[in-house]
């Protein structure tokens, strides 16, 4: 009997082996969920001797209900992570068979990546290694994963698409909601909407200020730095705008 048939949700780690230490730290923060029987966690280091590694990975990649993408430069540079695990994860996400959550481990340019349409963790997609206290970053990630798992458990068993929008908003803006919202899910969506609106307002003010500073700046080097900040803030604003649109449609 599989772990999931006993009620636990299988979580799959897709990661670069160069990030193994960070993966282990995240796994520790998910230990309480494992002890409570809420999840089972799997990664390729659990493949037993004599097993066919690619087949084992495929089996778990296809059975997991939650797929964590541990994003770093090494992840993006890995052909296997990119061409096999990421591709399959996105396919299952778009089919509504799994909840895919990008976890930003280290600073890297991931704009335009197949997972860029998904809501990433930790908060504001700030890389774990950029936090003053990495444990606080992993705590934020663990809470987001708990919310996603709770949403899966609460979803109707007969639904073809798992509604995790009330958790970490990992479903893309183009994916329709397949189940009716409970009052608890609606409250969470409304809270998420208010939070995202605050973020949008903050970024809008920041962008306006940067553009004003750029318009009056005369130093070329400073102008170049402002251009980079404007570009980054504009990208952040677009992501928040997409999320606002998604949340508003979920609440209709």
C-alpha positions as a printed Julia matrix, in Angstrom:
252×3 Matrix{Float64}:
   0.0    0.0     0.0
   1.47   3.36   -0.97
   2.01   6.16    1.5
  -0.52   8.34   -0.26
  -3.23   5.67   -0.03
  -2.78   5.94    3.73
  -3.53   9.65    3.55
  -0.07  11.18    3.18
   0.72  13.42    0.2
   3.91  12.54   -1.66
   6.34  15.43   -2.13
   9.06  15.17   -4.8
  12.3   17.17   -4.66
  13.69  18.23   -8.04
  17.13  19.71   -7.42
  20.79  19.89   -8.43
  23.12  17.72   -6.37
  25.25  20.83   -5.84
  22.34  22.13   -3.72
  22.09  18.97   -1.62
  22.93  20.76    1.62
  20.08  23.23    1.13
  17.75  20.39    0.16
  18.59  18.65    3.43
  17.86  21.83    5.38
  14.46  22.16    3.71
  13.71  18.5     4.44
  14.4   19.13    8.13
  11.87  21.95    8.16
   9.3   19.57    6.65
   9.95  16.94    9.32
   6.9   17.92   11.38
   4.66  17.3     8.36
   6.24  13.87    7.92
   5.86  13.0    11.61
   2.22  14.05   11.49
   1.64  11.74    8.53
   0.69  14.68    6.31
   3.4   14.1     3.69
   6.03  11.67    2.53
   9.14  13.18    0.96
  11.21  11.65   -1.83
  14.44  12.55   -3.64
  16.91  10.57   -5.7
  19.31   9.9    -2.82
  16.7    7.45   -1.56
  17.18   5.15   -4.54
  18.31   1.78   -3.22
  21.35  -0.1    -4.48
  20.6   -2.13   -7.57
  17.6   -0.01   -8.57
  17.38   1.57  -12.01
  17.77   5.25  -11.09
  16.0    6.85  -14.05
  13.02   4.54  -13.65
  12.8    5.24   -9.92
  12.86   8.99  -10.53
  10.19   8.72  -13.22
   7.94   6.64  -10.97
   8.02   9.19   -8.15
   7.9   12.17  -10.49
   4.68  10.75  -11.91
   3.11   9.8    -8.58
   3.94  12.82   -6.42
   1.1   15.24   -5.75
   3.5   18.08   -4.85
   6.69  18.74   -6.84
   9.25  21.14   -5.41
  11.63  22.79   -7.87
  14.72  23.89   -5.94
  15.88  26.76   -8.14
  19.49  27.89   -8.44
  22.0   28.48  -11.22
  23.03  24.84  -10.9
  19.42  23.69  -11.29
  18.98  25.75  -14.45
  22.31  24.47  -15.81
  21.42  20.82  -15.22
  20.21  19.15  -18.41
  18.4   16.44  -16.47
  16.63  18.88  -14.16
  15.63  21.11  -17.08
  14.87  18.61  -19.86
  13.37  15.79  -17.81
  12.17  16.72  -14.34
  11.07  20.31  -15.02
   9.39  19.38  -18.29
   7.41  16.56  -16.71
   6.54  18.64  -13.65
   5.06  21.42  -15.79
   3.13  18.87  -17.85
   1.56  17.42  -14.73
   0.86  20.89  -13.34
  -0.91  21.99  -16.52
  -2.91  18.76  -16.54
  -3.98  19.46  -12.95
  -2.34  16.28  -11.67
   0.2   17.92   -9.37
   0.97  21.12   -7.52
   4.36  22.49   -8.63
   6.1   24.93   -6.29
   9.35  26.7    -7.24
  11.6   27.23   -4.22
  14.18  29.93   -4.97
  17.36  28.79   -3.23
  19.97  31.15   -4.67
  19.96  34.4    -6.68
  19.65  33.61  -10.4
  17.83  35.07  -13.39
  14.81  32.79  -13.9
  12.59  35.22  -15.8
  10.92  33.5   -18.75
  11.54  29.99  -17.38
   8.64  27.51  -17.7
   7.95  27.87  -13.96
   8.06  31.68  -13.93
   4.24  31.82  -14.18
   3.97  30.01  -10.85
   3.99  31.64   -7.43
   7.39  30.92   -5.91
   8.53  30.58   -2.32
   9.85  32.03   -0.01
   7.89  35.28    0.31
   8.34  37.62   -2.64
  10.53  34.94   -4.26
  13.5   36.21   -2.25
  16.23  33.55   -2.5
  16.75  31.54    0.68
  20.45  32.38    0.79
  19.63  36.1     0.62
  17.74  36.06    3.91
  19.58  37.31    6.99
  18.38  34.14    8.73
  17.98  31.17    6.33
  15.9   29.32    8.94
  13.26  32.04    8.64
  13.27  31.56    4.87
  12.82  27.8     5.22
  10.07  28.38    7.79
   8.22  30.53    5.25
   8.68  27.81    2.62
   7.48  25.07    4.98
   4.34  27.05    5.83
   3.61  27.56    2.15
   4.0   23.85    1.46
   1.71  23.03    4.39
  -0.97  25.32    2.96
  -0.63  23.71   -0.46
  -0.97  20.22    1.01
  -3.99  21.28    3.08
  -5.65  22.6    -0.08
  -5.06  19.28   -1.83
  -6.51  17.34    1.09
  -9.57  19.61    1.22
 -10.23  19.35   -2.52
 -12.95  16.99   -3.67
 -11.53  13.53   -4.44
 -13.45  13.42   -7.72
 -12.11  16.7    -9.02
  -9.77  16.36  -12.0
  -7.8   19.44  -11.01
  -6.43  20.06   -7.54
  -7.27  23.59   -6.34
  -4.26  24.86   -4.4
  -4.9   28.53   -5.1
  -5.75  29.24   -1.48
  -2.36  27.97   -0.39
   0.61  29.41   -2.25
  -1.18  30.31   -5.5
   0.92  27.86   -7.47
  -1.65  27.29  -10.2
  -0.92  29.48  -13.2
  -3.08  32.45  -14.12
  -4.47  30.55  -17.09
  -5.61  27.52  -15.09
  -9.32  27.61  -14.13
 -10.52  26.58  -10.71
 -12.03  23.12  -10.82
 -13.7   22.96   -7.42
 -16.04  25.24   -5.51
 -14.32  27.35   -2.89
 -14.98  26.64    0.74
 -15.45  29.6     3.07
 -11.97  28.97    4.45
 -10.41  28.93    0.98
 -12.27  32.11    0.06
 -10.98  33.89    3.15
  -7.44  32.86    2.3
  -7.86  34.06   -1.26
  -9.16  37.38   -0.01
  -6.21  37.68    2.37
  -3.81  36.83   -0.45
  -5.5   39.4    -2.67
  -5.13  42.13   -0.04
  -1.48  41.21    0.46
  -0.75  41.2    -3.25
  -2.52  44.55   -3.67
  -0.3   46.06   -1.0
   2.75  44.66   -2.78
   1.49  46.06   -6.08
   1.01  49.53   -4.59
   4.46  49.41   -3.01
   6.14  48.38   -6.25
   4.19  51.0    -8.22
   5.44  53.75   -5.92
   8.98  52.39   -6.09
   8.89  52.31   -9.9
   7.58  55.85  -10.09
  10.33  57.05   -7.75
  13.02  55.26   -9.75
  11.8   56.74  -13.02
  11.74  60.22  -11.52
  15.28  59.76  -10.23
  16.39  58.47  -13.64
  14.91  61.5   -15.38
  16.94  64.01  -13.37
  20.16  62.0   -12.91
  23.2   63.21  -14.86
  25.82  60.65  -13.82
  26.02  57.89  -16.45
  27.01  55.15  -14.01
  24.15  55.99  -11.68
  21.75  56.05  -14.63
  22.81  52.52  -15.58
  22.18  51.29  -12.05
  18.77  52.95  -12.06
  17.97  51.33  -15.4
  18.68  47.9   -13.9
  16.49  48.65  -10.88
  13.69  49.92  -13.11
  13.84  46.76  -15.21
  13.8   44.49  -12.15
  10.97  46.4   -10.48
   8.93  46.37  -13.68
   9.32  42.59  -13.91
   8.28  42.2   -10.26
   5.29  44.44  -10.84
   4.17  42.38  -13.83
   4.31  39.18  -11.78
   2.23  40.71   -9.01
  -0.23  42.07  -11.56
  -0.68  38.58  -13.02
  -1.25  37.19   -9.56
  -3.84  39.86   -8.79
  -5.69  39.01  -11.98
  -5.63  35.32  -11.1
  -6.89  35.88   -7.54
  -9.67  38.17   -8.71
 -10.86  35.57  -11.21
 -10.78  32.86   -8.54
 -13.04  34.98   -6.31
 -15.65  35.68   -8.97
